[in-house]
Amino acid sequence: MTIDNPSDLFLYELSGMYDAERKSNHLVGEMLGQAEQSPLAQILRAQQQQGQQKIQNIETCFAMMEMEPVEVPCSTLDGMRAEFQAFAGQRPSTEAMEIYAVDAETKLAHFGIAGYRGLIDKALLMGETQCAQILQTNLVQKQENAGTFERISHELGQRVAMQI
């Protein structure tokens, strides 16, 4: 893909976020498979459902702008998945897997927050207000997720500290 103008850049970055959301949802599914017996499983299932909605929202943006996503692999998510698989290969305890999953979800949320802020700004500058509003929905979900997982991380940390 040749990037000749701001519209091309927006398409490139939106396509990258599309790939990131799809890979993120897949990673959450893998974490869920490792934490199925954990109290965290219900939260991870909810994350998967939310992830599907975020993917659909991005697809709606593409459709509204009469664009098709281009192939832009999100290397960040590829790396996070490789890290998770290496960690899972160590056969961690359920508690360690919970902590790892919560930390990974926090990282995913903050990665998404940064990405969506940039996309929303570009969409507004291009006059794509409806797309910006849809992406704003995804941003708000990411911000809520970050808060949720930061709270859970703190609670897990307290629980572990009490066991020492």
N, C-alpha and C positions, 0 to 999 in steps of 0.2 A: 504494500500500500504506500502510495506517495502522499506525503502530508504537505499540502501546498497552502493551506489556509486554516483559520481557526475552526471552521466547520469540520475539516478533516481531522484536526487534533481532537475535537470533541468526540467524533465517531470512534477514533482510536482509543481514547480513554474510557468511553462508555463501553466499548467492546471488551476492554481489559477488566472493567468492573463486572461485566456480565460473566466473564470467565471466572473471576474471583468468587462471585456469589455461587456459581454452580459448583466450583471446587470446594468452597467453604461448606456448602450443604452436604457434599459427599464426605468431607472430613468429619463433620458432626455425626453423620451416620456411622462412620467407623468408630468414633469415640463412644457412641451409644452402644455399639456392639461389644465394646470392652467394658462398659459400665452398666450393662443391662440390670444387674442386681443392686445397683446403687440407688440411693434416694435421688441422686442427680438425674437419673434416667428420664423422669417426667419432664424436667426442665430442658434436657437435650431434645426430647421429642418435640416440645413446643418450639425450640429453636429451628428444628427442621421444617416445621410448618411455616414459621415466619420466613425462613430462607426461601421457600417456594414462592411466597408472596413477593419477596424482594425481586426474585428472578422474573416473575410475571410483570412486575412494575417496570423493570428495565425493558422487557419485551414490548410493553405498551409504549414506552418512549420511542423505541425504534420504529414501531408501526405509525405513531403519530407524526414522526418526521419523515416517514416513507423511506427509511434506511434499513439496511440489513447489517447485522453485526459482522465484523471482520474477525479473522483469527488473530487474537492477541492473547497469548498465553500469560497467565499471571504466575510468574516465577516465585513470588512471595508465598503463594498458597502451595505451590509444588514443594517448596522448602519446608513449610510447616507440616505438610503431610509426611514428608520423608522423616522429619524429626519425630513425629508421632509414631510412625511405624517402628523406628529404632527404639523409642521408649517402650512401646508395647511389647517389643521383642525381648525386653528385659524381664517380662512377667511381673510387673509391679503389683503390689497389694491393691485391693479395692480402694483403700484410702488414698494411696499415692496416685492411682488413676484418677480419682475424683479431683484431687488438687491439680494434677496436670491438665485435666479437661477444663477446669474452671480458668486456669491461667491462659490456656490456649483460646478459650472463648473471649477472654478479656482482650487478648492481642488481636483477635479477629475483629472485635467491635471497634477498637481504636484504629485499626487499619482502614476499616470501612468508613469511619467518621471522617478521616482525612480525605479519603477518595471522594466521598459524596460532597463534602464542602467544596472541593475544586470543581466537580461536575455541575453542581447547582449554580455556582458563580458563572461558569462558562455558558450554561444554558440561558441564564438571565441576560448575559451580555449579548447573546445571539438572538434574543427575543423569543426564546422557546419557553414561555412561561408555564404552560401546562406540563411540559416535561420536568421543569424545575420543581413544580409542586409535587409531582410524583416522586422525584428523587428526594425531596424534602421528607416525604413519608418514610423512605428507607433510612434517611439520616436520623430521624427521630427514633426509629426502632433501634438503630445501632447505639445511639446515646443511652437509651433505656437499658439495652443489653449490657453496656459497659458498666452502668451503675449497679445493675443486678449482680453481675459476676464479680465486681469489686466487693460488694457486700458479702456475697457467699464466700469469696476468698478470705475475707477477714474472719468470718465465722469459722471456717475450716481451720484457719491459723490458730484461732483461740482454742478450738477443740484439741488440736494437736499439742499446743503448748500446755494444756491442762494435763495431758497424758505423760508429760516428761517429768 
